[in-house]
Amino acid sequence: MHEFSIASNIVEILKEKFPSPSARIQKINLEVGKLSCLVPESLLFCFDVFRREPLIEKATLEIAHTDGKAFCKNCNCDVVITELYSLCPKCGAFGLEIERGEELKILSVEVDYV
């Protein structure tokens, strides 16, 4: 379950970016690629473990999913894929070059100061 270490890293990044003891994060917007092998429900569960941190105790975690996108060298097409190691949906070739879908980004953070 690598979601626990990812949740821990998110909290550490937020603590670095918002070091003020009066900072209280209200909302965290993440972008998670569908090819990232991340289970969103597990990430939400693991994130709850860190709620004892005053910085995030009331924060909501919003997850936007990014489709997988790849380039097929065989037919020179950009294609949408839903799994790693997919065959090209247009020509059936193997060995697509992943261009998008493995992301895990903090897109934005809403923070208040008390």
KEDOVEX-830156 format. One line per 3 residues: number of its first residue (from 1); their letters; for each residue x, y, z of C-alpha. Coordinates in nm, 4 decimals. Last residue first. Layout:
N
NUM) a) X:Y:Z ~ ...
END
This chain:
114
114) vyd) -0.6562:3.1722:1.2202 ~ -0.5071:3.1665:0.8706 ~ -0.7014:3.0052:0.5904
111) vev) -0.5745:2.7762:0.3158 ~ -0.7093:2.6494:-0.0134 ~ -0.4541:2.4329:-0.1921
108) sli) -0.4073:2.3799:-0.5613 ~ -0.2960:2.1298:-0.8243 ~ -0.1005:1.8922:-0.6007
105) kle) 0.0207:1.6510:-0.8615 ~ 0.0279:1.2751:-0.9104 ~ 0.0760:1.2002:-1.2751
102) egr) 0.0962:0.8590:-1.4460 ~ -0.1711:0.9418:-1.7036 ~ 0.0179:1.1196:-1.9772
99) eie) 0.2696:1.0550:-2.2520 ~ 0.3162:0.6780:-2.2264 ~ 0.5047:0.5436:-2.5287
96) lgf) 0.3172:0.2394:-2.6601 ~ 0.5068:-0.0870:-2.6839 ~ 0.2518:-0.3289:-2.8331
93) agc) 0.0726:-0.2866:-3.1657 ~ -0.3020:-0.3530:-3.1980 ~ -0.3584:-0.0977:-3.4756
90) kpc) -0.6121:0.1491:-3.3338 ~ -0.6499:0.0449:-2.9683 ~ -0.2722:0.0278:-2.9347
87) lsy) -0.2029:-0.2536:-2.6921 ~ -0.1988:-0.1672:-2.3260 ~ 0.1054:-0.2095:-2.1037
84) let) -0.0329:0.0316:-1.8454 ~ -0.4098:0.0441:-1.8390 ~ -0.6856:0.2829:-1.9479
81) ivv) -0.5466:0.4057:-2.2773 ~ -0.6267:0.7067:-2.4950 ~ -0.4369:0.7153:-2.8234
78) dcn) -0.2017:0.9503:-3.0067 ~ -0.1290:0.8040:-3.3464 ~ 0.1838:0.7323:-3.5502
75) cnk) 0.0581:0.3850:-3.6581 ~ 0.3562:0.1812:-3.5331 ~ 0.5078:0.4474:-3.3121
72) cfa) 0.1947:0.4536:-3.0977 ~ 0.1786:0.7520:-2.8656 ~ 0.0110:0.7302:-2.5274
69) kgd) -0.2523:0.9034:-2.3184 ~ -0.3953:0.7856:-1.9889 ~ -0.6878:0.9822:-1.8607
66) tha) -0.6420:1.2213:-1.5702 ~ -0.8528:1.1817:-1.2562 ~ -0.9339:1.4777:-1.0327
63) iel) -0.9074:1.4046:-0.6600 ~ -1.0427:1.6362:-0.3926 ~ -0.8980:1.6006:-0.0416
60) tak) -1.0884:1.7889:0.2241 ~ -0.8998:1.9620:0.5007 ~ -1.0363:1.9847:0.8533
57) eil) -0.7383:1.8416:1.0456 ~ -0.4923:1.9529:0.7782 ~ -0.2649:2.2076:0.9498
54) per) -0.3586:2.0890:1.2996 ~ -0.1923:1.7505:1.2278 ~ -0.4115:1.4882:1.3948
51) rfv) -0.5689:1.4434:1.0504 ~ -0.2713:1.2342:0.9399 ~ -0.4528:0.8976:0.9499
48) dfc) -0.7306:1.0501:0.7356 ~ -0.4853:1.0765:0.4451 ~ -0.4519:0.6977:0.4511
45) fll) -0.8254:0.6487:0.3933 ~ -0.8329:0.9100:0.1163 ~ -0.5312:0.7466:-0.0491
42) sep) -0.6951:0.4049:-0.0219 ~ -1.0123:0.5350:-0.1873 ~ -0.8051:0.6914:-0.4672
39) vlc) -0.6228:0.3650:-0.5494 ~ -0.2946:0.4690:-0.7116 ~ -0.1606:0.2577:-0.9963
36) slk) -0.0542:0.5827:-1.1671 ~ -0.2195:0.4902:-1.4981 ~ -0.5447:0.6710:-1.4179
33) gve) -0.3425:0.9832:-1.3501 ~ -0.4073:1.1638:-1.0259 ~ -0.4513:1.5399:-1.0095
30) lni) -0.4945:1.6630:-0.6552 ~ -0.6944:1.9499:-0.5090 ~ -0.6409:2.0110:-0.1380
27) kqi) -0.9099:2.1922:0.0602 ~ -0.9431:2.3746:0.3911 ~ -0.5831:2.3999:0.5029
24) ras) -0.5322:2.5741:0.8335 ~ -0.2315:2.8056:0.8745 ~ -0.1875:2.9633:1.2204
21) psp) 0.1244:2.7622:1.3018 ~ 0.2876:2.9163:0.9931 ~ 0.4937:2.6604:0.8004
18) fke) 0.2643:2.6512:0.4944 ~ 0.4797:2.5279:0.2044 ~ 0.6939:2.2936:0.4154
15) kli) 0.3950:2.1573:0.6101 ~ 0.2093:2.1080:0.2818 ~ 0.4986:1.9086:0.1358
12) evi) 0.5132:1.6932:0.4503 ~ 0.1373:1.6267:0.4344 ~ 0.1601:1.5229:0.0691
9) nsa) 0.4573:1.2996:0.1511 ~ 0.2615:1.1213:0.4258 ~ -0.0334:1.0662:0.1907
6) isf) 0.2093:0.9220:-0.0661 ~ 0.3690:0.6989:0.1979 ~ 0.0267:0.5659:0.2960
3) ehm) -0.0845:0.5243:-0.0667 ~ 0.2099:0.2899:-0.1257 ~ 0.0000:0.0000:0.0000
END
